[in-house]
């Protein structure tokens, strides 16, 4: 799924009305109540709290947020493949993406569908920890084609699996091969080499790193990768979960490093969208751009082969450069599905090579998570992206998926934008973030 185009759309996706502004209350509390949120039954699932009849039923229900025409069609074809393979009919309950996310809390507490689309990472772990998701560890025992990193991203705090990955898009440093070949640029392997390359690009009249944070979320990717490179995956995940202090020296080092890189970034970024920044790369005015694979949307068809990327370079040799952001979309199972046996059959199919093959055949721009899929139709860029994620030791889900939605929107968006505007008072900024974190993460 591509990123939202505007900050308003981003916030609508990120923080439902029932969560926005609630500082000390659990995400599960809701503000309007089940009746108000689900008034018209927009996200009323077909499931129930009973597992009776699961073994004999010939139906299973799916709650889907894939409401745009293309992904909706792909979902339908995947479910048709499952029905052919199993003889079990899938009742698909499709709801537009924003509404699905806005009502997810109440949906899972009510009568959700047997299986539903969702995200890996903190958003998965949150509902699993609250007892609102089904354990699919037994399903994982039957799956193949997934790296340890994908399994880790599907695992709850209790060590059990609650998620089956379907697709993903990695973040990396993108560039135009023709520009680099003309200038003789080499891929940097360390932070020092990145700084030296950026200085050379400046001398050559380029913006070293394209950058646009008008919509609030792109800067999260920069923070993520610096924290992963400087402090490692586990510290990053613990920080996102509210378990580490933002005032620690470790976090301060991230912002100090970022402050040193800011002069290499395209100026006036708070007034520029990610699309406009991507267009500066497309127009050969910028040398690099840290973004997701969807950056290619801003390139013409005849320019796609000129787009390449490298993973953000190593900063600490002890940490390495194998962790990355690669948001993963996939499926979860209800806590007590109406058709328990069929729900597990569906989850197993969704994690299979067959399901991935259906997805690739009908949506060749998608990167599927199962490495056993037939990806002969992938472009060179897609193949390289798949190899990058396959070789990753850890996969983070992006800041807004690895932490509470209210913290990401009400604290981190303005904080990162304030840092970009004035990077001098890092200590004061981190104190402010930490104080707000304590308030939000205290139910």
For each residue, the residues with C-beta under 8 A, 3 or more apart:
1: 71 97 329
2: 294 297
3: 10 217 274 292 294
4: 9 10 12 13 215 217
5: 9 215 273 275
6: 9 10 215 273
7: 10 11 214 215 216
8: 11 12
9: 4 5 6 12 13 98
10: 3 4 6 7 13 14 215 216 217
11: 7 8 14 15 20 216 409
12: 4 8 9 15 98 102
13: 4 9 10 97 98 101
14: 10 11 101 217 400 405 408 409
15: 11 12 19 20 405 406 408 409 410
16: 19 20 101 102 103 104 105 405
17: 20 31 32 102
18: 22 30 31 32 37 102 103 105 106
19: 15 16 22 27 31 105 405 406
20: 11 15 16 17 406 409 410
21: 406 410
22: 18 19 25 29 31 406
23: 406 439 440
24: 439 440 442 443
25: 22 29 443
26: 29 443
27: 19 105 126 404 405 406
28: 105 109 130 132
29: 22 25 26
30: 18 33 34 37 105 106
31: 17 18 19 22
32: 17 18 36 37
33: 30 36 37 106
34: 30 37 38 106 109 110
35: 38 39
36: 32 33 39
37: 18 30 32 33 34 43 102 103 106
38: 34 35 41 42 43 44 103 106 107 110
39: 35 36 42
40:
41: 38 44
42: 38 39 95 99 103
43: 37 38 63 93 95 99 100 103 104 106 107
44: 38 41 107 110 111
45: 61 63 93 107 110 111 112 113 116 334
46: 61 91 93 111 113 114 338
47: 61 111 112 113 114 334 336 337 338
48: 111 336 338
49: 111 336
50: 53 336 338
51: 54 336 337 338 340
52:
53: 50 56 57 338 339
54: 51 57 337 338 339 340 341 342 343
55: 340 341
56: 53
57: 53 54 60 88 338 339 341 342
58: 87 88 89 342
59: 88 89 90 91 339 342
60: 57 88 89 90 91 114 115 337 339 342 343 345 346
61: 45 46 47 90 91 92 93 113 114 115 338 339
62: 75 79 90 91 92 93 113 114 115 116 117 346
63: 43 45 93 95 100 107 112 113 115 116 117
64: 67 72 75 92 93 94 95 100 116 117
65: 94 95 96 97 100 101 117
66: 71 72 74 75 94 97 117
67: 64 71 72 94 95 96 97 100
68: 71 72 97
69: 72 73
70: 73 74 363
71: 1 66 67 68 74 75 363
72: 64 66 67 68 69 75 76 94
73: 69 70 76 77 362
74: 66 70 71 77 78 358 359 362 363 366
75: 62 64 66 71 72 78 79 92 94
76: 72 73 79 80 92
77: 73 74 80 81 358 362
78: 74 75 81 82 350 355 358 359
79: 62 75 76 82 83 90 92
80: 76 77 83 84
81: 77 78 84 85 349 354 355 358
82: 78 79 85 86 88 90 345 346 349 350 355
83: 79 80 86 87 88 89 90
84: 80 81
85: 81 82 349 354
86: 82 83 342 345 346 349
87: 58 83
88: 57 58 59 60 82 83 339 342 345 346
89: 58 59 60 83
90: 59 60 61 62 79 82 83 346
91: 46 59 60 61 62 113
92: 61 62 64 75 76 79
93: 43 45 46 61 62 63 64 113
94: 64 65 66 67 72 75
95: 42 43 63 64 65 67 99 100 103
96: 65 67 99 100
97: 1 13 65 66 67 68 100 101
98: 9 12 13 101 102
99: 42 43 95 96 102 103
100: 43 63 64 65 67 95 96 97 103 104 107 117
101: 13 14 16 65 97 98 104
102: 12 16 17 18 37 98 99
103: 16 18 37 38 42 43 95 99 100 106 107
104: 16 43 100 101 107 108 118
105: 16 18 19 27 28 30 108 109
106: 18 30 33 34 37 38 43 103 109 110
107: 38 43 44 45 63 100 103 104 110 112 116
108: 104 105 112 127 132 133 334 335
109: 28 34 105 106 132
110: 34 38 44 45 106 107
111: 44 45 46 47 48 49
112: 45 47 63 107 108 116 334
113: 45 46 47 61 62 63 91 93 116 334
114: 46 47 60 61 62 333 334 337 338 339 340 342 343 346
115: 60 61 62 63 331 332 333 334 337 343 346 347 350
116: 45 62 63 64 107 112 113 331 332 333 334
117: 62 63 64 65 66 100 329 330 331
118: 104 123 124 127 163 329 330 331 332
119: 123 124 327 328 329 330 397 401
120: 123 124 153 154 163 165 327 328 329 330 397 401
121: 124 125 153 327 328 396 397 398 401 402
122: 125 126 237 240 241 397 401 402 403 404
123: 118 119 120 126 127 397 401 405
124: 118 119 120 121 127 128 133 154 156 162 163 332
125: 121 122 128 129 156 157 162
126: 27 122 123 129 130 404
127: 108 118 123 124 130 132 133 162 332
128: 124 125 131 132 133 156 157 158 160 162
129: 125 126 156 157 158
130: 28 126 127
131: 128 335
132: 28 108 109 127 128 335
133: 108 124 127 128 156 162 332 333 334 335
134: 162 332 333 334 335 336 337 343
135: 138 160 161 162
136: 139 140 161 162 163 164 332 333 344 347
137: 140 141 160 161
138: 135 141 142 344
139: 136 142 143 161 164 344 347 348 351
140: 136 137 143 151 154 161 164 351
141: 137 138
142: 138 139 348
143: 139 140 146 164 348 351 352
144: 353 372
145: 353 356 370 371 372 373
146: 143 150 151 165 351 369 370 371
147: 150 151 371 389 390 392
148: 151 152
149: 152 153 389 392 393 394 395
150: 146 147 153 154 165 328 369 395
151: 140 146 147 148 154 155 161
152: 148 149 155 394 395
153: 120 121 149 150 163 165 328 395 397
154: 120 124 140 150 151 161 162 163 164 165 330
155: 151 152 159 160 161 162
156: 124 125 128 129 133 159 160 161 162
157: 125 128 129
158: 128 129
159: 155 156
160: 128 135 137 155 156
161: 135 136 137 139 140 151 154 155 156 164
162: 124 125 127 128 133 134 135 136 154 155 156 332 333
163: 118 120 124 136 153 154 330 331 332
164: 136 139 140 143 154 161 330 331 332 347 350 351
165: 120 146 150 153 154 168 328 329 330 351 369 370
166: 328 329 330 331 350 355 356 359 368 369
167: 328 329 330 359 366 367 368 369
168: 165 326 327 328 329 367 369 389 395
169: 292 293 294 326 327 367 385
170: 292 293 324 325 326 367 385 388 389
171: 221 224 225 290 291 292 293 324 325 326 398
172: 290 293 309 310 311 312 324 385 388
173: 288 289 290 309 310 311 312
174: 281 288 289 290 291 295 307 308 309
175: 179 180 185 281 287 288 289 307 308 309 310
176: 179 180 281 282 284 303 306 307 308
177: 180 181 306 307 308
178: 181 182 284 306
179: 175 176 182 183 185 206 284 287
180: 175 176 177 183 184 185 287 308
181: 177 178 184
182: 178 179
183: 179 180 200 201 204
184: 180 181
185: 175 179 180 197 200 201 287
186: 193 197
187: 310
188: 191 193 194 196 197 310 313
189: 193 313 314
190: 193 194 313 314 315
191: 188 194 195 229 257 313 314 315
192: 195 196
193: 186 188 189 190 196 197 313
194: 188 190 191 197 198 261 313
195: 191 192 198 199 260 261 264
196: 188 192 193 199 200
197: 185 186 188 193 194 200 201 208 287
198: 194 195 201 202 208 209 261 264 287
199: 195 196 202 203 208 264
200: 183 185 196 197 203 204
201: 183 185 197 198 204 206 207 208 264 287 288
202: 198 199 205 206 208 264
203: 199 200
204: 183 200 201
205: 202
206: 179 201 202 285 286 287
207: 201 210 211 265 266 267 280 285 286 287
208: 197 198 199 201 202 264 265 286 287 288
209: 198 261 264 265 266 286 287 288 289 290
210: 207 266 277 278 280 281 286 288 289
211: 207 218 265 266 269 272 277 289
212: 215 218 266 269 272 273 274 275 276 277 278
213: 216 218 219 269 270 272 416 417 420
214: 7 269 270 271 272 273
215: 4 5 6 7 10 212 218 273 274
216: 7 10 11 213 219 409 413 416 417
217: 3 4 10 14 220 221 399 400 413
218: 211 212 213 215 221 222 274 277 291
219: 213 216 222 223 269 416 417 420
220: 217 223 224 398 399 400 408 412 416
221: 171 217 218 224 225 290 291 292 325 398 399
222: 218 219 225 226 258 290
223: 219 220 226 227 254 258 399 416
224: 171 220 221 227 228 236 325 396 398 399
225: 171 221 222 228 229 290 312 324 325
226: 222 223 229 230 254 257 258 315
227: 223 224 230 231 235 236 239 251 254
228: 224 225 231 232 233 236 319 323 324 325 394 396
229: 191 225 226 312 313 314 315 316 319 321 323
230: 226 227 250 253 254 257 315 316 319
231: 227 228 235 236 239 250 251 253 254 319
232: 228 235 236 319 323
233: 228 236 237 323 393 394 396
234: 237 238
235: 227 231 232 238 239 244 250
236: 224 227 228 231 232 233 239 240 323 396 402
237: 122 233 234 240 241 396 402
238: 234 235 241 243 244
239: 227 231 235 236 242 243 244 246 251
240: 122 236 237 399 402 403
241: 122 237 238 402 403
242: 239 403 404 407 437 440 441
243: 238 239
244: 235 238 239 248 250 251
245: 248 251 434
246: 239 251 430 433 434 437
247: 251 252 427 430 431 434
248: 244 245 251 252
249: 252 253
250: 230 231 235 244 253 254
251: 227 231 239 244 245 246 247 248 254 255 430
252: 247 248 249 255 256 426 427 430
253: 230 231 249 250 256 257
254: 223 226 227 230 231 250 251 257 258
255: 251 252 258 259 419 423 426 429 430
256: 252 253 259 260 426
257: 191 226 230 253 254 260 261 315
258: 222 223 226 254 255 261 262 419 423
259: 255 256 262 419 423 426
260: 195 256 257 263
261: 194 195 198 209 257 258 264 265
262: 258 259 265 420 423
263: 260
264: 195 198 199 201 202 208 209 261
265: 207 208 209 211 261 262 269
266: 207 209 210 211 212 269 272 277 280 286
267: 207
268: 271 272
269: 211 212 213 214 219 265 266 272 277 420
270: 213 214 417 420 421
271: 214 268
272: 211 212 213 214 266 268 269 276 277
273: 5 6 212 214 215 276 277
274: 3 212 215 218 277 278 291
275: 5 212 278 279 297 298
276: 212 272 273 279 280
277: 210 211 212 218 266 269 272 273 274 280 281 286 289 291
278: 210 212 274 275 281 282 289 291 295 297 298 299
279: 275 276 282 283 298
280: 207 210 266 276 277 283 285 286
281: 174 175 176 210 277 278 284 285 286 287 288 289 295 298
282: 176 278 279 298 299 300 303
283: 279 280
284: 176 178 179 281
285: 206 207 280 281
286: 206 207 208 209 210 266 277 280 281 289
287: 175 179 180 185 197 198 201 206 207 208 209 281
288: 173 174 175 201 208 209 210 281
289: 173 174 175 209 210 211 277 278 281 286 295
290: 171 172 173 174 209 221 222 225 312
291: 171 174 218 221 274 277 278 294 295
292: 3 169 170 171 221 295 325 327
293: 169 170 171 172 296 367 381 382 385
294: 2 3 169 291 297
295: 174 278 281 289 291 292 298 299 307
296: 293 299 304 307 381
297: 2 275 278 294
298: 275 278 279 281 282 295
299: 278 282 295 296 303 304 306 307
300: 282 303 304
301: 304
302: 305
303: 176 282 299 300 306 307
304: 296 299 300 301 307 379 381
305: 302 379 380
306: 176 177 178 299 303
307: 174 175 176 177 295 296 299 303 304 381
308: 174 175 176 177 180 381 384
309: 172 173 174 175 381 384 385 388
310: 172 173 175 187 188 313
311: 172 173 321 324 388
312: 172 173 225 229 290 321 324
313: 188 189 190 191 193 194 229 310 321
314: 189 190 191 229 317 319 320 321
315: 190 191 226 229 230 257 319
316: 229 230 319 320
317: 314 320
318:
319: 228 229 230 231 232 314 315 316 323
320: 314 316 317 323 393
321: 229 311 312 313 314
322: 391 392 393 394
323: 228 229 232 233 236 319 320 392 393 394 395 396
324: 170 171 172 225 228 311 312 388 389 392 395 396
325: 170 171 221 224 225 228 292 395 396 397 398
326: 168 169 170 171 389 392 395 396 397
327: 119 120 121 168 169 292 397 398 401
328: 119 120 121 150 153 165 166 167 168 369 395 397
329: 1 117 118 119 120 165 166 167 168
330: 117 118 119 120 154 163 164 165 166 167 350 369
331: 115 116 117 118 163 164 166 347 350
332: 115 116 118 124 127 133 134 136 162 163 164
333: 114 115 116 133 134 136 162 337 343 344 347
334: 45 47 108 112 113 114 115 116 133 134 337 343
335: 108 131 132 133 134
336: 47 48 49 50 51 134 340
337: 47 51 54 60 114 115 134 333 334 340 342 343
338: 46 47 48 50 51 53 54 57 61 114
339: 53 54 57 59 60 61 88 114 342 343
340: 51 54 55 114 336 337 343 344
341: 54 55 57 344 345
342: 54 57 58 59 60 86 88 114 337 339 345 346
343: 54 60 114 115 134 333 334 337 339 340 346 347
344: 136 138 139 333 340 341 347 348
345: 60 82 86 88 341 342 348 349
346: 60 62 82 86 88 90 114 115 342 343 349 350
347: 115 136 139 164 331 333 343 344 350 351
348: 139 142 143 344 345 351 352
349: 81 82 85 86 345 346 352 354 355
350: 78 82 115 164 166 330 331 346 347 355
351: 139 140 143 146 164 165 347 348 355 370
352: 143 348 349 355 356 370
353: 144 145 356 357 370 372 373
354: 81 85 349 357 358
355: 78 81 82 166 349 350 351 352 358 359 370
356: 145 166 352 353 359 360 368 369 370 372 373
357: 353 354 360 361 373 374
358: 74 77 78 81 354 355 361 362
359: 74 78 166 167 355 356 362 363 366 368 373
360: 356 357 363 364 366 368 373 374 375 377 378
361: 357 358 364 374 377
362: 73 74 77 358 359
363: 70 71 74 359 360 366
364: 360 361 377 378
365: 382
366: 74 167 359 360 363
367: 167 168 169 170 293 378 382 385 386 389
368: 166 167 356 359 360 373 375
369: 146 150 165 166 167 168 328 330 356
370: 145 146 165 351 352 353 355 356 373
371: 145 146 147 386 390
372: 144 145 353 356
373: 145 353 356 357 359 360 368 370
374: 357 360 361 377
375: 360 368 378 382 383 386
376:
377: 360 361 364 374
378: 360 364 367 375 382 383 386
379: 304 305 382 383
380: 305 383 384
381: 293 296 304 307 308 309 384 385
382: 293 365 367 375 378 379 385 386
383: 375 378 379 380 386 387
384: 308 309 380 381 387 388
385: 169 170 172 293 309 367 381 382 388 389
386: 367 371 375 378 382 383 389 390
387: 383 384 390 391
388: 170 172 309 311 324 384 385 391 392
389: 147 149 168 170 324 326 367 385 386 392 395
390: 147 371 386 387
391: 322 387 388
392: 147 149 322 323 324 326 388 389 395
393: 149 233 320 322 323
394: 149 152 228 233 322 323
395: 149 150 152 153 168 323 324 325 326 328 389 392
396: 121 224 228 233 236 237 323 324 325 326 402
397: 119 120 121 122 123 153 325 326 327 328 401 402
398: 121 171 220 221 224 325 327 401 402
399: 217 220 221 223 224 240 402 403 408 412
400: 14 217 220 403 405 408 409 412
401: 119 120 121 122 123 327 397 398
402: 121 122 236 237 240 241 396 397 398 399
403: 122 240 241 242 399 400 407 408 412
404: 27 122 126 242 407 408 440 441
405: 14 15 16 19 27 123 400 408 409
406: 15 19 20 21 22 23 27 409 410 440
407: 242 403 404 410 411 412 436 437 440 441
408: 14 15 220 399 400 403 404 405 411 412 413
409: 11 14 15 20 216 400 405 406 412 413
410: 15 20 21 406 407 413 414 436 440
411: 407 408 414 415 433 436 437 440
412: 220 399 400 403 407 408 409 415 416 433
413: 216 217 408 409 410 416 417
414: 410 411 417 418
415: 411 412 418 419 429 432 433
416: 213 216 219 220 223 412 413 419 420
417: 213 216 219 270 413 414 420 421
418: 414 415 421 422 429
419: 255 258 259 415 416 422 423 426 429
420: 213 219 262 269 270 416 417 423
421: 270 417 418
422: 418 419 425
423: 255 258 259 262 419 420 426
424:
425: 422 428 429
426: 252 255 256 259 419 423 429 430
427: 247 252 430 431
428: 425 431 432
429: 255 415 418 419 425 426 432 433
430: 246 247 251 252 255 426 427 433 434
431: 247 427 428 434 435
432: 415 428 429 435 436
433: 246 411 412 415 429 430 436 437
434: 245 246 247 430 431 437 438
435: 431 432 438 439
436: 407 410 411 432 433 439 440
437: 242 246 407 411 433 434 440 441
438: 434 435 441 442
439: 23 24 435 436 442
440: 23 24 242 404 406 407 410 411 436 437
441: 242 404 407 437 438
442: 24 438 439
443: 24 25 26
